[in-house]
Amino acid sequence: MNVPIRALATTALTILLTTGPTTLAARTQTDLDCSDFVFQEDAQAEFNRDPSDPFRLDADDDGIACEVLPHRTAAPVTPAPATIPQRGVDAGVGAGTVPADLEMAIGVGLALLALTLASGRVLLRRRDGAATARARD
């Protein structure tokens, strides 16, 4: 294998091995729902920490997270029985967040790098095969 190609392949492998686990860790972020909080103030603190609301704690977009939860200062209230979701994100079946722009850019970049390396390898094999065939003639 040519030395620049070997260096490029080593660099690509290093990038894949170092960024792969970090993007996986970024995707395994815990999905929080209102049922994960006991009091509304706790949910509001999480909402205030990240106002982009990746966990959709503010369902009606009024700036108040998990309005159905009791407040710390309120008397205990027995909540009405809720229906149990059967499918989807609310049931914990799907991912609750979409990949961030940086994660998408890293994924596309790594895919393009892999495609470039694979096509470079194919071209080198064809060139070496053609040179071997010419040497036999």
C-alpha positions in Angstrom: 0.0 0.0 0.0 1.2 3.5 -0.8 2.6 5.5 2.2 0.2 8.5 1.8 -2.7 6.1 1.4 -1.7 4.2 4.5 -1.4 7.5 6.4 -4.8 8.6 5.2 -6.3 5.2 6.2 -4.7 5.3 9.6 -6.0 8.9 10.2 -9.5 7.9 9.1 -9.5 4.8 11.4 -8.3 7.0 14.3 -11.1 9.5 13.6 -13.7 6.7 13.4 -12.5 5.1 16.7 -12.4 8.4 18.6 -15.6 10.0 17.4 -17.7 6.9 17.1 -18.1 6.3 20.9 -18.6 10.0 21.6 -21.5 10.3 19.2 -23.0 7.1 20.6 -22.7 8.5 24.1 -24.4 11.7 22.9 -27.3 9.7 21.5 -27.8 7.7 24.7 -28.9 10.8 26.5 -31.7 10.1 29.0 -35.1 11.1 27.7 -37.0 12.9 30.5 -40.8 13.0 30.8 -43.1 14.7 33.3 -43.5 11.3 35.0 -39.8 11.4 35.9 -40.4 14.4 38.3 -42.3 14.5 41.5 -42.8 18.3 41.7 -43.4 20.9 39.0 -40.6 23.0 40.3 -38.1 20.2 39.5 -39.4 19.9 36.0 -39.3 23.7 35.6 -35.7 23.7 36.7 -34.8 21.2 34.0 -36.8 23.2 31.5 -35.1 26.4 32.5 -31.7 24.7 32.2 -32.3 24.1 28.5 -35.1 26.4 27.1 -35.0 24.6 23.7 -37.1 21.9 25.5 -35.5 18.8 24.0 -37.6 16.6 26.3 -40.9 18.4 25.5 -41.7 19.1 29.1 -43.7 22.2 28.1 -46.4 20.6 25.9 -48.4 23.7 25.3 -45.5 26.1 24.8 -46.5 28.5 27.5 -43.2 28.5 29.4 -44.4 26.3 32.2 -43.1 22.7 32.3 -45.3 19.8 33.5 -48.2 21.8 34.7 -50.1 18.7 35.9 -47.5 18.0 38.6 -48.1 19.2 42.1 -46.1 22.1 43.5 -44.0 21.7 46.6 -46.1 24.2 48.5 -49.5 22.9 47.5 -51.5 20.3 49.4 -51.2 16.8 48.1 -53.6 16.2 45.3 -54.5 12.7 43.9 -54.0 12.9 40.2 -56.7 11.5 37.9 -55.7 8.2 36.3 -54.0 8.7 33.0 -54.2 6.5 30.0 -51.1 4.5 29.4 -49.6 5.2 25.9 -49.3 2.1 23.8 -46.7 3.1 21.2 -44.3 5.9 20.4 -42.1 8.2 22.4 -44.5 8.7 25.3 -44.4 4.9 25.9 -40.6 4.9 25.8 -40.4 3.0 22.5 -38.7 5.6 20.4 -36.0 8.3 20.7 -37.2 11.5 22.2 -34.7 13.8 20.6 -33.4 14.3 17.1 -29.7 14.5 16.3 -28.1 17.9 16.7 -26.7 19.7 13.7 -23.1 18.8 14.8 -24.0 15.1 15.1 -25.5 15.1 11.6 -22.4 16.9 10.2 -20.1 14.4 11.9 -22.1 11.5 10.5 -22.2 12.8 7.0 -18.4 13.7 7.1 -17.6 10.2 8.3 -19.7 8.6 5.7 -18.1 10.7 2.9 -14.6 9.8 4.3 -15.5 6.1 4.3 -16.8 6.3 0.7 -13.6 8.2 -0.4 -11.3 5.6 1.2 -13.3 2.7 -0.3 -13.2 4.2 -3.8 -9.5 5.0 -3.4 -8.8 1.4 -2.4 -10.8 0.1 -5.5 -8.9 2.5 -7.8 -5.5 1.4 -6.4 -6.4 -2.3 -6.8 -7.5 -1.7 -10.4 -4.2 0.2 -11.1 -2.1 -2.5 -9.5 -4.1 -5.2 -11.5 -3.6 -3.3 -14.8 0.2 -2.9 -14.1 0.5 -6.6 -13.3 -1.4 -7.5 -16.5 0.9 -5.2 -18.6 4.0 -6.8 -16.9 2.8 -10.3 -18.0 2.3 -9.2 -21.7 
